[in-house]
Amino acid sequence: MKIIGVIPARYQSSRFPGKPLVDICGKPMIWWVYQQVKKVREIEDVFVAIDDDRIQKVCEKENIKYILTSNNHFDHISRIHEVSTKIQSNYYVCVNGDEPLVDTIAISSVLPTKEYHHGFYFNGAMRILSNPAEVIDPSNIKIVVSPLGHCVYMSRTPVPFPKGTLFFQYNKYVGIECFTKEALDFFVSTPMGNNEKIEDIDHLRFIENDKKLYFTYIDSESISVDTPKDLEKVCFIIEEKIKKGDINMDTFTPPPVRLLKFSDLCIRQTIDRLLFFYFGKSYKNKKKQAA
């Protein structure tokens, strides 16, 4: 069974152009991601899927393996599919190029447990949202899963809606996922559906066509760098860990990131305020009924 790692790295990000090359403690962001994916023993080889010669030059300088892909892809799954047409493998593990704090345990969580899944296979990572502000942030994709772990829906709005009960947790999509070639082929050969157009979430193409996507919980609070503010947080975390000796730049062995959390009561109170602001009186009335 062959598994390769693919790190999509697009230069022209609408919110943060040149993002893969931003400096984090003397190294480009893509270097940090690449080093972590290489440590997963089940992954045979790792490639950065690039679309720009500026990223190519940095990859060559840092001895990072890369594959030059088209700059006409509208989504990362199509870019991974192009890689699958050039390199044969049973599984393609995608780790977003904006996850410099990703840990190896999280990556391993999406790997198949069987020897080989014939046909369509997808497994992704998700975590519980612990920061109330993340719940209403549209850049954080929320996931609703069945008791068996397959995805029912994905949205940029807070789902599910707290009408019947307040005792649940929000799940956040994390940019770590595993595909078979069949799953990638299905994606590029299937037209975009209405929900995908509305939400701008690639994975809804699978869900709208009754393909099962499985998600696994991970205990990690890796920060995806979507904005310069996110970059500031990541730089601060890595700088502190280098100072404390938790990260050795010679061997690069950071432990899983663990951020300080509010107390459960503080989280619940803050989420209550945010949801009331977001949903209005319907949320307040339902809470009174539940009490």
N, C-alpha and C positions, 0 to 999 in steps of 0.2 A: 504493500500500500504506500503510495507516494503522496506526500503533502508538501505544498510549497506556500510560502508566505508572500503576500503582495501588499505593498504600501502605496496607495494612490497618492500622488503629489502633484496637484494642479497649481500652476503659478498664478493664473488670473482668477484669484478668489474675489468675488464681488464685495465682500465685507473687509477683506484683509489681503490685498494683492502682495504676492511674494512671500506668503506665509511660510511655506516649507523651508525657506532660507533664513528666517529671522534668527538672530543670535541668542542663544541661551547658554550663559556661562562659558563663552568661547567656542561653542560648537553650534552648527545649524540645527534647527528643530528636527529635521528629517534624520539627522545622525542619531539623536537620542532614541527615536522610535525604532530605527533599524537595529541598533545595538540590543534592544530588548527582545525584538522578535527573533533575532539570531540565537538567543539563549534557550528557546523552546526546543527541547531535544527531539520531539516528534516531527518538527519541521525540517525537511531535507535541505531546502535552499530558500533564500529570501531575495526578492527583487523590489525595487522602487519603480512604480509605473509613472513615468514622467511625461511631460508634454512640452518642455521648454529647454532650450540649450543652456540657459542660465542654471537650471537645476542639474543638467547633465555635467557641467563643469565642476560644480560642487561635489557631485557624486564621485567623479573621477579623482578629485583631490583627496576626498575622505575614504577612498577605496570601498565605495558602496556599489553593489551590483544594481544595475538599472535596466529597464526596457523602455525604449522610446515608443510612446503611443500617440495616437491622433489627438490633436487639440480641438477636435469637433465633438467630443463626447459631452453629453449634457448631464451625465451622472457617473458616479464612481463604479456602479455595477457594470455598465457598458465598457468602462476602461479595463476592469478585471477580465471581462469576457475577451477583449482583444488579447490580453496576456495569455488566456487559455488557448487561443488559436496559435500561439507561438511556442508555448511550453506545455507539454503533456503532463497531466497529473490527475490523481484520483480526487484530490480535494484542493481547493484554493482558499487559504485563510487570509482574509482582508483585515488589516489593522489601519485605521485612519491615520494619515500622516500628521494630524494635529493632536496626537495623544502622546506627548513626550513623557508623561508620568505612568504610562501603562505598565502593568507588571505581568510577569510571565505566567503566574497562576491564572490570571484573568484570561490570557490568550489560550491557555490549555483547556479552559472550561468549555470552549465551543468545539473542541475536536471530537470526532466521532468515537463512540464507545465500541462499535462493531468493527469487524475487519474491513468491510466495505459496503456502502449503501448503493445498490444498483438503482439508477434513476435519480429522481429529484431528491435533493437533501439541502436543507438550510438550518443552521443553528447560530443564533446570535447571543450577545451578552446584554444584560440589563442590570440595573441596580435600583435600590430604593432611594427615592428623593428624600433627603434629610434637611435640605435648606428650603424653607417655605418660598423664597423668592424664585427658586428654580421651577416651581409648579406652574407659575403663570408666564414664564419666559418662553416665547414661541420657538426659540432656537433649541430648546430641549424637547425632544420628541418623547411623548408619553406612550406607554404600551399597556394594553389590556390583554391579559392572558387567561386561558381556561385553566381549570384545576390540573389538567394534564400537561400544561406548559406551552401549548401552542397559541400563537397570537390571534386574538379576535379582532383587534383594531389598533391602529396607531394614529396619533393626532398631535398637533401642536398646541391644542387647547387642553385644559385640565380634564382628562377622562380617566375613570368614569365620573359622571356627575353625582354628587353626594345627596341624592334625593331620598333614598330608602334607609341609608345608614351612614354614619360618620366613621365607622370603624373599618378603615381600609388604608392602604398605602398606595402612593403613586409610584409607578415604575418608569425609569428613564432608559431610553435606548443608549447603549454605549457602542462606540465605533469599532467593534470586534465581531467578525462573523465568518462563517465557513460555508462554502458552496461546493456542490459537485458541478462538473461541466454541464450536465443536463439542466441544472437550475439556471446557470448563466445563459445557456442557449435559449431556454424558455423566455427569459427576460427580454433579450434583444429581438426575439421573433414575435413578441406580443405587443400590441399597441397600448399606449397609455390609456388608462380608464379615467372616469370622471373624478373619483375620489383622489386619485393620484394628482390630477390637475389642481383640484381644490386645495389639498393639503401641502402639495409639493413634497411628498414623501415617496421615494422610489419603491419601497417595499410593498406599498399598497397595490402595486401591479400584480404581485403574487396573490395577495389576499383577495382581491376582486375576482380572481380566476380560480378560487378555491384551492390554492396551493398552501399547504401547511408550513408555517414558519415556527420553529421552536426557539425559545429564549431561555437562557440559563442565568440565574441570579449569581452575581459576583459581589464579593465584599471588598470593594475598592471605590475610592472617590477620585479617580483619575479625572483631571480637568482637561477638557478639549479646548484648544486655543482657537476660538472663533473671532475674537476681537483683541485689540491691543491691551485692554484691561485684563483679559484672561492671561495674556502673555506676562503681564506684571506679576500676577499671582504665581504662575508657574516658575518664573525666574526667582522670586523670593523663596519659594519652597526649596528649589534645587540649591540655591546659594546657601541657605541655612543648613541643608543636609551635608553640603561639602564642608562647611565650617566645622560641623560636629563630627565629621569623619564617617557619616553614614553612607556617603557616596565617595568612592575612590575613582578618580578620573582615569587612573591607569588601567583598572580592571572593570570599572563601571558596573557596580553591583548595588543599585539602590533597592531598599526594601519596599514593599507595597506602601503607598501613601495613605496615611490616616489623618484626616483633618479633625480639629476640635468641633464638637457638636453642641448645640443647645440642649438643654434638658428636654425630655419628652413633653412636659407641660408647656414650656416656652414655645416649642415647635407647634403644638396643637393650637395655642392661642394665636400665634402669628398666622398660621394657615387659615384659621377661622376668619381673621380680619381680612386677609387677602381674598378669600373666596367670597366673602360678603361684598367686598368692593367689586369683584369681578362678576358675580352672578346676581347680586342685588337681593331684593326682598324674598325671592323664592327660596334662597338658601337659608335666610334668617328664620322664615316661617317653618321650614322643614326641621330646623334644629330645635325649635320650640316644641314641635310635635314629638320629636325623638326624646326630649327631656320628660 
